[in-house]
Amino acid sequence: MKKYIFMMVAALGLASCSEDYLENTPNDAISTTTAFATTENVALAVNGISKMMTTQYLGVQGMNGEGTMKNWYNNFNGNDTQKCNQTGWSSLWNNLASYKTSQTSTYSVYPWYYYYKLIGNANTVIARAQEAAGPQEEKDFYQAQALVYRAYSYLQLLSMYSTRWCDSNNGSANGVILRLEETDPSNDLDKGLSTMAECYGQIYADLDQAISLFQGSGMTRDGFYLPDLSVAYAVYARAALYREDWANADKYAALARNGYSLMSVSDYKAGFSEENNEWIWGVYEAEDQTLYYYSYFAYIGSNASASVCRNYPVAISKELIDQIPVTDVRRDLYLVPESDEEFATMNAAGRATKGAMFNRAKANGYLYSTSYVYGYQQYKFRVAFLPGGGSFHLFRAAEMYYIQAEADCHLGNDAEAQTLLYEVTKQYDDSLETITETGDALLEKVKLYRRFDLFGEGFDWSDCKRWKKDIVRKKLNVADGLASEGSFHSTFAITIPADDDSRWIWAIPKKETDYNHAFDLKE
């Protein structure tokens, strides 16, 4: 196991670089001390962590860093997103318990492997940055960036491998393993689980230190794909939201979105594959560094040439979009049937091969030439370059509005929550005059618009989990026309109870529990 962990979190290979990103070389090619001798080298190491977020892992098609976490672990297995007719993957998209509880399944192993790989590399930067030769402000800035990577990775692990905060007995439930030191093969790597409270405490501590270092350094990042002060605030806001720490969620969300503007209508409709003024942090993919058919957009982009998108497009649920007014221009990014006659052109799986809806889809320019047409398919995500390439965001300002609004609802600040929801909705719906709901009705409206606005951005499953909300997918009944309750293929039309832990908590991999002798699963 020591060899396994060391390989997983091995020091960044450090000897050469290609453009902005560090390339890996054999671990014994250069000593860690030499590799981190200067702040210039430390900067390359931080860039290397960024590159790891868009890299293929485990030799598995589609396991591509953050894109996989968004699609496979949040979008396609959630309540509002359908991978149309891709029934061969139904076990995963339906959150089959055997996948979640299996300690040897690649799907339970991957997030653990990937995020501890990020953590291990971040730990090396954190440990070495202050020893490098160079200006103090650079040492502080790069150390702060690594602290953000570590905090973000632990937050992601907690969301998958731990229970909800509301079910954690005030944080005393199992969290994950806090590995905070630079890994060396001679070190004893046996380490048990920390509590959820301890894990969130470490996330907060990392972000507090990062914020202080960022503020003191006075430096700015080189690109949207690297952390800075606003990113530290954004990760803090999301962590506080998941921890149900409403005051801090409200505080840090406001700080994070400061200086970022909501997307214009044209920006919102531009495909979500190129940076704009709303993106706080994201993942960069250049055309000369693409993962081709393994890329994030190769699985979700409506105009991707990959067969997994052409044949199985991504669609929004009818139940969700039917609750959004037709005056909201964001609805234009979905193929919503407009009449019973259009509904009747679909088969039982939702595919249309003729008729007005089919013609409308083929004419809008958002599809690849040979793409299939399905009712309710999305055009929100489109590739920047074929077959499935493009950059994508991890945090944007709108999410911060919804975090603030949700926190304010829990804090009893209805007026503030109404204002925030109005601002983020009015941008795309000129007919909106005011938000009048209060109390629980206001909270539900905030959740509704969060689901719609952030559709496909990697929140579907995790939001259902933290809200303790059953996943209820309703079947498409073509004969019912627009009165059909749902739009899901019958294979995906399932209910997943919120209290069934076997469907909401991923198993910690066997390679960890078998060989980490300090590991102790608490009852």
Stockholm file with secondary structure:
# STOCKHOLM 1.0

chainA/1-523         MKKYIFMMVAALGLASCSEDYLENTPNDAISTTTAFATTENVALAVNGISKMMTTQYLGVQGMNGEGTMKNWYNNFNGNDTQKCNQTGWSSLWNNLASYKTSQTSTYSVYPWYYYYKLIGNANTVIARAQEAAGPQEEKDFYQAQALVYRAYSYLQLLSMYSTRWCDSNNGSANGVILRLEETDPSNDLDKGLSTMAECYGQIYADLDQAISLFQGSGMTRDGFYLPDLSVAYAVYARAALYREDWANADKYAALARNGYSLMSVSDYKAGFSEENNEWIWGVYEAEDQTLYYYSYFAYIGSNASASVCRNYPVAISKELIDQIPVTDVRRDLYLVPESDEEFATMNAAGRATKGAMFNRAKANGYLYSTSYVYGYQQYKFRVAFLPGGGSFHLFRAAEMYYIQAEADCHLGNDAEAQTLLYEVTKQYDDSLETITETGDALLEKVKLYRRFDLFGEGFDWSDCKRWKKDIVRKKLNVADGLASEGSFHSTFAITIPADDDSRWIWAIPKKETDYNHAFDLKE
#=GR chainA/1-523 SS CHHHHHHHTCCCCCSEEETTEEECCCTTSSCHHHHTSBHHHHHHHHHHHHHHTTCCCTTCTTCCTHHHHHIIIIITTSSSEEETTCGGGHHHHTTCHHHHHCSSCHHHHHHHHHHHHHHHHHHHHHHHGGGSBSCHHHHHHHHHHHHHHHHHHHHHHHHHHSCCGGGSTTTTSBCCCCCCSCCCTTSCCCCCCCBHHHHHHHHHHHHHHHHHHHHHHCCCCSSTTSCCHHHHHHHHHHHHHHTTCHHHHHHHHHHHHTTCCCCCHHHHTTCSCSCCTTEEEEECCCGGGCCGGGSTHHHHCTTCCSHHHHTSCEEECHHHHTTSCTTCGGGGGBCCCCSHHHHHTBCTTSEECSSHHHHHHHHSSCSCTTCCEETTBBCSCCCSBTTTBCCEEEEEHHHHHHHHHHHHHHHTCHHHHHHHHHHHHHTTCTTCCCCCCCHHHHHHHHHHHHHHHTTTSSCHHHHHHHHTCCEECCBBCGGGGGGCSBCBCTTTCCEECTTCGGGTSCCCCHHHHTTCTTCCCCC
#=GC SS_cons         CHHHHHHHTCCCCCSEEETTEEECCCTTSSCHHHHTSBHHHHHHHHHHHHHHTTCCCTTCTTCCTHHHHHIIIIITTSSSEEETTCGGGHHHHTTCHHHHHCSSCHHHHHHHHHHHHHHHHHHHHHHHGGGSBSCHHHHHHHHHHHHHHHHHHHHHHHHHHSCCGGGSTTTTSBCCCCCCSCCCTTSCCCCCCCBHHHHHHHHHHHHHHHHHHHHHHCCCCSSTTSCCHHHHHHHHHHHHHHTTCHHHHHHHHHHHHTTCCCCCHHHHTTCSCSCCTTEEEEECCCGGGCCGGGSTHHHHCTTCCSHHHHTSCEEECHHHHTTSCTTCGGGGGBCCCCSHHHHHTBCTTSEECSSHHHHHHHHSSCSCTTCCEETTBBCSCCCSBTTTBCCEEEEEHHHHHHHHHHHHHHHTCHHHHHHHHHHHHHTTCTTCCCCCCCHHHHHHHHHHHHHHHTTTSSCHHHHHHHHTCCEECCBBCGGGGGGCSBCBCTTTCCEECTTCGGGTSCCCCHHHHTTCTTCCCCC
//
